[in-house]
Amino acid sequence: MTIWIPTLDRSKPLYLAIADAMARDVETGLLARGDRLPPQRDLAWKLGVTLGTVTRAYREAELRGLLSGEVGRGSFVRLESPVPPLSGLPADQFEQIDLSHAIPPPVITPQEFDQALVSVMRDPKKLGLLDYSPPEGFAQHRAMAVQWLKRSGIDVDERDVFITAGAQLGLLLALQANAAPGERVMAETINYALLRSTFKAANVEPLCLGQDQEGLLPDALEKAAANGQSRLLYLVPTLQNPTTHTMSRQRRDEIVAIARKHDVIIIEDDIFRLLDDRVQPPTFYSLAPERTVHVTGLSKTMAPGLRLGLVATPRGHDRLLRSHLRSMSPRSVGLAGEMARHWISSGKADDILARIRLELARRRAAFLEVFKDFNLHCAPGAPFAWLELPPDWNGSRFAAALRVRRILVTPGSAFDLSGKQQGNQFVRICFGSPQTHWRPLQSFETILSILHAGDDENFAPVA
């Protein structure tokens, strides 16, 4: 056994410091390939750290290709040259708590990741994944999409389903395929933060409509459609971003009736639907399949890095989107699609989704307890909350005050599609990251303390 006591850079997380020291000592020759490393408990005692820290460090080193473990024999420096690790987060990232992204908490285990990769490795046709996919996506991934969409009550033919590199791209393509340049698209005023830039990229203009606790107001839609101001409508009907509102069946029926009356096309962004395990009202695609383009994806229900958008078009309208896809050539990612297909076909996706729901529910419950005395919107299943600030704060200054404390949230003005700074009395606080459960809870307490302290007129953000 090699006597190895590394010199650690204690300015970074200790498990990373140990793994980095191992890489350095292998590179300099202090550790020779094939050397047996100290038992984890012994090294923990010598370094004055916890056993868990050393266990995590050895696991990190194994992921980097620095060592291999053998049951009953110990851990050894690998004989072959290690593969450089993926670029990691900067050290200060571990001190920053990002509550600004609506992503699911990370629940997929290394074993589940490995199993998906092994499934790809065993496929005799795997090299086909290195080819360009058809514009509409590989056939096996479209079949996977049909299977996944059934969870939302959508029955669709494979011909009418398209795979894109993320739901965001799916939305962009749906807009471009259905709108003429410069055309106006109806949408709720308080809406998805990236919608303005998406509309701009699609060369369309927003037509902002009123909303209430259920979402889009039917009267506002009726007026705009009757006046011929627009023939396209964008909606997030379930767990709307950022308000978390879900439209009732009655409201959906009213909107469908107006859309049919005035021949309005509905673009339904249903990316968050499956996070709420309660029975949901039918999708607009189910209620009005002849005029609805349904857009969803896997980044909110499995992992944010699975950039796979699923787009279902009205029956017989596939040619329009397919033609547009061919001209744009937005090829989907084959390997990510195969990993998702393994999880969905094996049933593992159901388990992953259940764990995401459970962890989000825990974080949501903690948030509601901490902010029980404040006005907020946070429906079951929502991966974020829409928090109303006291009168002495506004969203932009509050987000800046938190940023100084290395907590990131999004001010309400970012969600104003009209660009008139509406909603700036709110902030959106997300629950998906970071990985450990206690860090968001810690940040909730910090946010509460700043709310109680009030806005200091002399406050100046410091970089």
N, C-alpha and C positions, 0 to 999 in steps of 0.2 A: 504494500500500500504506500502510495506517495504521501510524504508529509508536506502538505500544501496549506499555507496560511496566507491568503491573498491580502494585498493592500487595497483598501476600499476608498472610493470617492463617495463620501457620506453626504454629499450635496444632492444626491439623487436617491430614488427609492432603493433600499438596500438590496432587494432581490436583483434589480438591474445592475447594481454596482458589483455584485458577486459574479453575475454572468459576464459582464464587461471585463472584469479582472481575469476571468478564466480565458476569455478570447484573447486578451492581451498576452497572458502568460503562455498560451499555446503558440501565438505568433512569434514571441521572442525565444521560444525553446525552453522556457522554465518548466513547462509541462510538455512532456513528450507524448506522441501518439501511442496509445495503448496503456498509458499510466492509469493505475487504479486511483480514483479520487477518494478522499476521506469519507467515511460514513457521514450522513447528513447530521446526525445528532452530535457527533464529535466536532464537526466544523461549526455548528451553531454555538457550542459551548466555547470554542476557541475564539470566535468572533464576537461573542456577547450578543448574539441575536437569537430570535426565536427559531424553533425547528421549522415552523411554517414558512419563514422567510427563506431558509436554505432549500426547503422542498420546492418552493416556487422558483428559486434561482436555478436549481438543477433542471426543472421542467423547461424554463426559458432557454437554458443552454442546450437542452436536447432538441428543442424546436429549431434552434439555430444550427443544428448539426454538429455541435461541439462535443457531445458525449452520447453514450448509449448505456442503458441500464440492462443488467442481466440478473434475473431473479436468483437469489441465493449467492450471488458473487459480488454484486455491487455495481458502481458506476465507473465507466472507463472513458478516457479521452478517445475519441473516434480515430480510426486509423486513416480514413480518407480526409481530404481537405474539406473543411466545413463550408457550407454554402452561406454566403453573406445573408444576414437576417433582413427581413423586410424593414424598410425605414420606419423607425419607431417614432412615437410622439416626443417632442422636445421635453426636457425634464420639467419645465415649468407647467406643462400641460397637466401634470398630475396634481397641481395645486389649483387649477381652474375647474370650476364646475359649470358645465354648459347645459343650461336649461332653455336653450333657444331653438333646439331642433326637435321637431315632432317625429321622433323615431322610437321604435320599441326598445325596451331594455334588453341587453345582450343575454340571451339564455341558451344559445346553442353551445353544446359542449365540444371540446376537441375530438372526442370519440365520434360524435355525430358527424362532424366535419370530415373526419377520416373515413367513416363508413361511406359517405357520399362520394368521396374521391375514389375509394376502392371500387365502388359500383361503376364509375366511369372507366377506371383502368381495365375492368374485366369485360367491357363491351367491345366486341370484335370490330365494331364500326366506329370506334372512338376517333380515329384520325379524320373522319368526316367533319368533326367539330372545328377543325382548323380551316375548312373551306368557308367562303362566303355563304351565309344562309340565304335562302330565298327572301325577297323583300318582306314577305308576310311572316317570316320565321320558319324554323324547321317544323316539319309535319308532326313529329313527336311532341314538340313543345306546344303546338296548337291543340293537340289532343289533351295534353296536360291542362291547358287553359280551360277547355270545355269542362273537364272534371272539377277544376277549382271553382269555376263560376257557378256550378250547381250548389255550392255552399250558400250562395246569395239568392238561390231560387231562380237562377237564370238558365233556361234551356235554349241552347244556341247550337247551330251547325258549325262544324270546324271551318267551313268555307267563309263564315262571317266573323271569324276571330283572327286577330293579328297580334304578333308579338313585337314589342318595341324595347329599346334599351332604356327602360324606366317608364313609369306612368306619366312623368312630366313630358317626355318626348311624345308619348301617346296622345296627350292632351294637345300639344302643339300641332301634331299631324292632323288630329280631328278638326281643329280650327281651320288649318290651311286647306284641308280637303273640302270643307263645307262652306267657307266664306270667301267672298270676293275681296280683293285688296281694298282696304279702307272701310270695309263694312263694319257696322256697329253690332256688338254682341251684348245682350242683356245679362246682368249679373247683380247680385246683392252688393250694396255699397261696402259693407264690412265683410272682407273676403280674404281668401288665401293670399299671403304676403307676396308671393312671386307671380300673382296673376297679371299685374300690370306689365311686368317685363315679358311674360308669356304672350300676352295680347300684342305687345309691340313686336315681338319676334314673328308672330303670325301675321303682322300687318293688318290688324283689326283694331277697332276703337271700342272702349267700354261704354255701355249705356247703363248707368247705375240706377238701381231700383230700390225701393224701400223694403224693410224687413221688420219682423217682430220676433217674439219668443219662439216661433216655429220656423222662421226663415222668411223666404220671399213672400211678399204680400200679393195675393191674386189680383187685387184691384190695380196695383201698379203694373203688373204684367198685362192685364187686359187693356189698359190705357195705351201703353207703349206699342203693343202688337196691333191694336185697332188703328192706331195712327200711322202704321207702316214704318215705324222708326227702326224696327229690327225684325229679323226672322230667325234669329239664333238666340238660345238661352243656355247659359252655363250655370250649373247647380252642384253644390255638395250637400245632398239631402240628409245624410246621416252623419252625426258628429261633425257638424260644420266647423270649418277652421276659419276663425278662432273661437267662435261662440259656444261650441259643442252642442248646438241645438240639433234636434232631429225632427223632420217634418212628420206630422201625423198622416194616416191614410187619407183622411178627409182632405187635407191640404194638398196632398199629391193628386188626388182625383180632380180637384178644382183646377190645378195647374195643367193637367193633361187635357181637360175639357177645353181650356183656353187655347192650348197649343194646337189642338185639332181644329178648333174654330178658325184660327188665323194661320194655319199651316206653319207652325213654328217648329224648328228642329231643336231637340233638347240634347245637350252634351252633359252627361251625368258623370261627375267625378265621385266615385264611391270608394275611395282609397281606405277609409277608416271603418267601413261597415262591420267587418268581422271582428273588430276588437270588442264590440258589445255582444255578449253572449245571450242577451235577451231576444225574444222574438221581435223582429223588425218589420215595419211596413214593407210591402213589396217595392222592389226597385222600379224606377221609371222605365227601365228596359222591359220589365215584366208587364207593366201597365200599358205602355205605348211602344211596343217593339218596332212599329213601322216608322217611327220618327225619333228614336233615341239612339245616341252613340254612348255606350257605357265604357268608362275608362276606370281601370283599377290596376293594382300591381301587388308585388310581394314584399316591398321594402318596409311596409308598416306592420305586416303580419308574420314575418319571419326574421329578416335581417336587412338593415338599410343598404348593405352592399350588394344585395340581390336586385340589381337594376333590371327588373323584368316587368314591363308594362303589358297589360292585357286589354285589348280594345275589341269590343263587340259592336258590330255595325248593324243597322236595320237589314232585315232579310232582303237580299237582292241588291244591296247597295255596296257590296264588297268591291265591285269594279272601280268605283270612284276612289276609294282609299288605296286600293292596290296600285292603281295608276300613279297616284301621288307618291306612294312608297317607292315605286320603281325609279321615279325621277329624283327622289331625295336620297335613296340608298342608305337609310338608317339601320344598318345591320344589327341584329340582336347578338348577344354574347352567348355562344354555344355552351361553354363550360359551366357558366352560372346557371343556364337553363337546365343542364343535365343534373346538376346538384339539386336544384329545386324539384325536378321530375322524380329523382330518387326519393326525396322526402315526401312528396305528395303521393306517389304510387305505393310506397311502403307504409303509409299511415303515420310516419314520423312527423309530418307537417301538423297533424292534429295535436300531437303532444307538444310541439313547439308553440303553437298558437295558444294552447291551454296554459302553458307556463308564462307566456307573455301576458295573457289576461290576468293571471293570478298576481304577477309581480306589479303590473300596472294598478290593480285593485289595492294592493298594499300601499303603494306610494300615494295613490289618490286618497285613501282613507287617512293617511298621515297628514297630507296637505289640508284636507277638510277639517281635521282636528285643530291644526295650528291656526288656520285662518277662519275659524268658525264665527268670529265676530265681524267678518267683512262681507260685503256683497260680492258674489262671484258666480260664475257659471262653470260647472264641471260635471257633465252628465256621466253616468256609469259607462265605463269602457273608454272614455276620452283619455288620450295620452298627454293632455295639457289642460290647463285651467285658464279662464278669462277673468282676471282679478280687477275689480274696480278699486281705484286708488282714493285715498282721502282727498278732500278739496285742496289741501296745501301742496299736493304733488301733481305732476303730470308725467305721462309715460316716458317721455324722452329723458327728462332729468332723473327720474327714478332708475331707469335702465343704466344711465351713466353712473349714478351713485353705486349701483351694484357692480358695475364693471370694474370700478376701482377696487372693490373687494373680491375681484376675480370670480364673480358670478354673472353669467350671461343670461338675460331674458330679452324678450322682444317688445318694444313699446307698441301700444295700440295703434298709433298713427301709421305704422308699417302695413296695416291691414286695410287701410282706407283706399279703395279702388279709385275714388274720385281725385285723390291727391290733395284734399282740402283739410288734412290733419284731423279728420273726425276720428273718434275712438281713442284720443290721446289721454283720456282719463283712465285708461286700462293698460294692463300689461298681460302678455301671454307667458305662462310659466309651464314648461314641459317637464315630463316625468321620466323620459326614456333613458337618459344617461346622467351620470356615469355608471360604471358597472356595479360598484358596491352599493348596497341598499342604504347604508347609513349616511353617505355623502349628500344625497339630495335632502335627507331629513335634516342634516346639519345646516344646509343652505336655507331651508324653509325658516329655521329659527333666526338666521341672520337677516333674511328678508323681513320677517316680522319686526325685528328690533329696529330696522331702518324705517319701516312704516310708522312705528310709534314715535320715533325720534323727530319725524317731520322734515320738511324740506328746508335746508339751510340756505338762505338767500345768498350767502357768501360762498356756497359750495362751488368748487372748481374741480372738474375731473383731472386726475393726474395720470399720465400714461404709465 
